[in-house]
Amino acid sequence: MRIDLYLKVTGLLKTRSIASKAIASGAVELNGVKAKSSSSVSVGSKISLIKPDGTRITLNVLEVPTSKNVSRKDRGSLYDVVGGDE
């Protein structure tokens, strides 16, 4: 799954266009490298993200959904937060 779609599906960013803008501005890293919108996310990937409000979050991908729609209650099981600003 593309990283821009993953960020949208998991609810980390509200829309895919916001995710694409964050990626283009350099606010998203995938496995320690600046991501491109077309970068592929897989189980075990590490994502570092600076959210629009300025907070930084680092997470490990636990599961990649097979569809573009995931219920809100299931979104948290897709990743594990390992660090960030609180």
N, C-alpha and C positions, 0 to 999 in steps of 0.2 A: 504494500500500500504506500502511496506517495505520502511524504511527511506533511504537506499542507493539508491533505485530507485527514490524516491521522490526528493532527492537532484539532481540527474541527469536530471530528467524530467523538473524540474523547472529552470535548467540552473545555479543553485548556484554553482555546481561543474561540470566540463566538462564531465567526464565519470563516469560510475558506479564503476570502479575499483579504481579511485581516491577517490570516496565517501567511499568505503569500507576501504581503507587505512586510511582515515581521522577518520573514526569511530573507527577502531582498535587502533589508536594512542591516542584516548581519546579526540579528538578535537570537538566532537559532543555530545551535551546533548539534550535529549528529555524530556521535562517537569521536568527539574532540575536533571535528572539522566543520567549518562553516557549511551549512546545508544549502542545497538548491531546492526549489519547489518540487522538482522531479525526483529528489533523493528517495530511495526506497527504505522503508522501516521494516525491520524484522524482529522476531522475538530475541531479546537479549541486547538490543540496541540501547545506547545511552543518549538521552536528549537533554540539552541544556537550553533553557528558554528564558528570555527577559520579557515578561508580560507587559502589556500597554501601561499598566499602573507603575511600572518600574521595578517590581519584585522579580527576583531571579529564582528559578526552580530547576532542579535537576531530577530526572526520573529515569527508571529502567523500564523498558517495554516488556510486559509479561505476556501479552496476547495481542495479536493483530486481528481485528474484526474482519469477517468475510463480507459484510454488507456495509452500506454507507449510513445506515440507521442503527443506533444503539440506544437502548433506553437509559434514562438518566441514572437509574439505580444500578445498572451494570457497568457504567463508565469507569468507576473507580477500580474495578477488577482488571482493567486493561493495562494499568501501569502501577509502579511503586515509586513513591517520592523518596529520594535518598538524600536530598539536601535542598537548601534554598533559604530565602529570607522569610522570617516569620514575624 
